[in-house]
């Protein structure tokens, strides 16, 4: 189907994909840079034994909160890009919704400020948010891998590998002793950022191709 100008209404919009791809990558940079900055300024923080969540409470909580909000924005931008450049069937749609829900969960994690401070008053939902993140960060890459593989076979392999790594590392994090759970959580964070970065790079590349008229 074409519009009044003769352009296909189904064509991928290059600058939209370029913007959303860039925002997805920015979200990953925000999360990694914010974590590094927070653990530098928070006194006495042990990055091996102390979790990222511990950085989100106390005097310097704003650094980790901003990092989380930036990552949430990157997740939502990736969901929007995936919805625009829809590359699959129902599985792809499940992945789009999973990415959007992940963005919402990360915002709630940052906003609740109940992590890392021993808060036990009222309704404490942090552990349920963690479970939600665990399930959705597994569902998103697995449900979208086939769609990516249609035009980007190497990306399909990468997403499946990252999903397997997540499936192995997530339970290990929950069972890890407190002496190393900070290190385990950072490993999971890098896997999550890698998932988003891989997807965002594809959408950036598709934006460039659309600008050149190759999509």
SEKOLTOR-867516 format. One record per residue: y, x, z of N, C-alpha, C in turn. Coordinates in pm, whole numbers, plus 50000, padded with zeros to 5 digits. Layout:
N
YXZYXZYXZ;...
END
This chain:
215
498805008550000500005000050000501245008850000;502265004649919503485012449911504685003949949;505735010749999506945003550035507865002449914;509094997849938510024995349828510425008149755;510295019549820510675032149757509515038349681;508345032049686507175037349617506345046949700;506735048949829505985058049916504885050449988;503745056750004502635050450075503015048150220;502815035750268503145032750407502115038550500;500975043250445499945049350527500095064450538;501095070050469501265084550469501645089550608;501155101350642501515107350770502955112450763;503705109650866505125113450870505235127850920;505695137050837505645151250872506445154950996;507685150151003508515154451114508095148051245;507515136351239506965130251360505795138651412;504885142551322503755150651365504195164451413;505185170251347505695183251392506305182251532;507075171651555507695169751687506625167551794;505685158651767504665155451867503735167351890;503405174551784502595186551801503295196951888;504595198651865505365208251944505435203852090;505605190852114505645185852251504305187752321;503215185852247501905188152306501745202552351;502155211952267502085226152302503035229352417;504215223252416505175225252526504565220852659;503815209752657503185205052780502245215252838;501485221952753500555232352799501325244152858;502385248352789503205259352838503835255652972;504285243152985504895238353109503915239453225;502695235253202501685235353309501355249553351;501135258353255500745272053287501915279753351;503095278653290504265285853341504675280753479;504605267453497504975261653626504025266053737;502745266553705501755270953804501995285453845;502255293953746502505308053775503785309553858;504835302453819506105303453891505965298554035;505265287254052505135281554186504355290854279;503285296854227502485305254316503175318454346;504195321954268504985333854298505965331054412;506615319254408507675316554505507165310454635;505985304054633505455298154755504895309254844;505435310954963504995322055048503555320355094;502805331455091501455331455143500425324155059;500775320754935499825313354852498765322754796;497515319254816496375326854764495845319454643;496015325054522495665317654400494155316354382;493385323754459491935322454452491435311554547;491935311554669491455302154770492275289254774;493565289954741494445278254751494555271454615;494455258154616494445250654491495855248754436;495905244754310497185241254248497825229754324;497005220754375497515209454451498335213954571;497955225254632498705230254746500135233854708;500345237254579501685240754533502575228454518;501955216754516502715204354494503225197954620;503155205054732503675199554857504505210354927;505525205954996506355215555068507685218155001;508325228855043509695231955000509835233754851;508825239554786508915242754644508115233154557;507875221254606507045211654533507645207754398;508975208854385509625204554261509125212554141;508765225254163508305233654051507005228153995;506055225254084504765220254038504885206153984;505765198154044505955184553994506495184653852;507485193153826508055194053691506995198953593;506165208453636505095213453550504115202353515;503765194053614502855182853590503485172453497;504755169453518505425159653431505505164953288;505735177953274505765183853141504405182653073;503335185053149501995183953093501685169453057;502135160253141501945146053111502655142252981;503865147452962504595144752838503825150352718;503235162152735502435167952627501215159552595;500545154352698499385145652677499785132852603;500915127052644501345114552580501755117152436;502425128452410502795131952273501555133752187;500515139952243499265141752170498615128352140;498675119152236498135105752214498885098652102;500215099952100501005093751994500675099851858;500545113051854500205119751728498835115151678;497885113951770496545109551732496555095151684;497375086851744497475072951700498085072051561;499055080851533499705080751402498775086051293;498185097851320497265103751222495845099951259;495515087351248494225082351294493125087551202;492255096051257491275102951175489855097751194;489675087051266488325082151290488275067351317;487125062851363486915048751392487145045751538;486215038251597486385033951736486375045751832;485585056051798485565067751885486925074351894;487605075451781488945081251780489905072751863;489785059551850490645050651928490405052352078;489145054152116488825056852257489515069652303;489525079752216490195092152249491685090552266;492315082552180493755079952190494085073552325;493315063352361493545056452488493285066052606;492255074352594491945083952699493105093652722;493705098552614494845107752626496035100852692;496285088352653497405080952713497175078652862;495935075152899495605073153040495705086153118;495305097253057495435110153122496895113153154;497775110153060499205112353084499665104253204;499225091653212499615083153324499075088553456;497815092953456497225098253579497935110753628;498295119553535498995131853574500355128453633;501045118553579502325114253636502135109153778;501095101253799500835095953933500505107154030;499725116953985499405128354070500685135254116;501625137354022502875143854057503765135254145;503775122354121504685113354192504225110154333;502905109554355502395105354485502695115354596;502725128254561502995138754660502105137754783;500845133854761499935133054875498885144154870;499005152854770498025163454757498515175954827;497575183454881497905196554936498655196455067;498965184655123499735184355247498975177855361;497685175055340496885169155445497245154755476;497935148155389498345134355411497125125255421;497045117655526495955108155544496465094455583;497785092255572498375079455609498445070255487;498275057255512498345047555404497155048955311;497355045155186496295045555086496365059055014;495395067555037495345080654974494405079754853;494955081654734494165079254612493925091954533;494305103354588494225115754510492815118454459;491815116454542490455119454500490025110554384;490505098054383490155089054273490865093154144;492075098454158492785103754042492035115753985;491505124054074490725135754030489495131253952;488805121054004487625116053933488025110553796;489155103453789489625098153662489935109053562;490595119653610490895131053523489595137453473;488615138353563487345144453525486655137053413;486625123853424485945115653323486715115753191;488025114253197488815112753075488965125852998;489035137153070489105150052999487775153552934;486725146652972485455148152901485375138352785;485855126052807485755115652705486655118452585;487865123252609488825125052499488315134552390;487935146952423487485155952315486185151752251;485255146252329483975142152272484135130452175;484975120952211485145109152125485955112152000;486755122952002487615126151889487075137651804;486025144351851485515156251781485095152951638;484375141751620483895138151486485065135551391;486105128851441487265126151358487975138851315;488155148051408488755160951372487875168451273;486555167251292485625174751208485655170851062;486145158951032486215154550892487065163850808;488215167750860489115176750787489195190650849;488765191850975488915204451049487615207551123;486595212051052485275213951113485265223851229;486085234251223486125243951332486695237751459;487615228351442488205221651558487155212951627;486295206751547485205198751604484335207451694;483965219151648483145228351727483885232551854;485175235551839485965240051954486055229052060;486295216652019486415205752115485095202952185;484005203552112482705201452176482425212552276;482745224952239482545236252330483395234652456;484645230452440485525228452555485035216952643;484525206452579483985195152656482765199452738;481905207652678480735212752751481195221452868;482175230052842482705238552949483275230053062;483965219253027484535210253127483415203353206;482395198653135481285191553199480555200453299;480505213453272479865222853363480795226653478;482065229353445482995234553545483475224053644;483635211553599484185201253688483305198853810;482005196653794481165194953913481135207454002;481165219253939481175231554017482435232554102;483565227954047484815227954124484685219154247;484095207254231483955198154344483035203754450;482095212354410481145218154505481545232054552;482605237554495483005251254526483475252554671;483145263554736483655265854872485165267854869;485795265154980487255265954986487775280054960;486915289854971487355303654950487635306754803;487115298354711487325301054568487735288554490;488015277354560488285265054484489605265654409;490535274354451491765276154376491505282354239;490635292254238490265298654113489535288854021;488625280954080487875271154001488815260653940;489795256054018490725246053968491585251653855;491985264153866492775270253760491965271653631;490675274353646489805274753528489755261353458;489655250553536489665237153477490995234253409;492085238653473493395236453413493535243253279;492985255353267493045262453139492215255453033;491065249953073490235242552977490985230152927;491615222953020492375210952983493525214452889;494235225252921495345229552835494825233652697;493665240052694493095244152566492765232152479;492235221552540491935209352465493205203852400;494255202552480495505196952429496115206152324;496055219252347496635228752254495925228352119;494605227552120493845226851995494235214451915;494295203051982494675190651913496105191551861;497005196651944498415197351906498615206551786;497875217551782497975226651667497545219851538;496495211551547496055204051428497155194751381;497775187451474498815178051434500045185351380;500355197051436501445205251382501125209451238;499905214051217499495218251083499505206550985;499055194851030499075183150943500515178950911;501405180951007502805178150980503365187250873;502995200050880503435209450777502865205650640;501585201850638500945197950513501575185150456;501905175850545502535163450498503915166350440;504615175650501505935179350450505835185350311;504735192350288504505198450156503805189150059;503515176850106502875167150019501395169050000;500725176150096499305178950083498425169950169;499035160150237498245150450317498555136650267;
END
